[in-house]
Amino acid sequence: MFGAGLGILDVAINVQAVEVEKAARKPMISGFHGFFSLGGIFGAGAISLLLSVGLPQLISVTLVLLLMLPLLAVSLPMLMNARLH
């Protein structure tokens, strides 16, 4: 199930990237992939740091999730959708 979820997320992210690239009329997908990779690196680093100071796994993941939710709330209105075309 985890792999299927990641696959669906990957497709959704790439669909969004294609729509943004079409609207901008310039190549941007490689930059999106780069920032996605940086997010993975920073996320793994944050979790590793929290675990290294002795926090349990569930609390570490919850703290990172709580940090991500406001970022998601701020960025959600800026996502392109069919109404913007």
Stockholm file with secondary structure:
# STOCKHOLM 1.0

chainA/1-85         MFGAGLGILDVAINVQAVEVEKAARKPMISGFHGFFSLGGIFGAGAISLLLSVGLPQLISVTLVLLLMLPLLAVSLPMLMNARLH
#=GR chainA/1-85 SS CHHHHHHHHHHHHHHHHHHHHHHHTSCCHHHHHHHHHHHHHHHHHHHHHHHHTTCCHHHHHHHHHHHHHHHHHHHGGGSCCGGGC
#=GC SS_cons        CHHHHHHHHHHHHHHHHHHHHHHHTSCCHHHHHHHHHHHHHHHHHHHHHHHHTTCCHHHHHHHHHHHHHHHHHHHGGGSCCGGGC
//
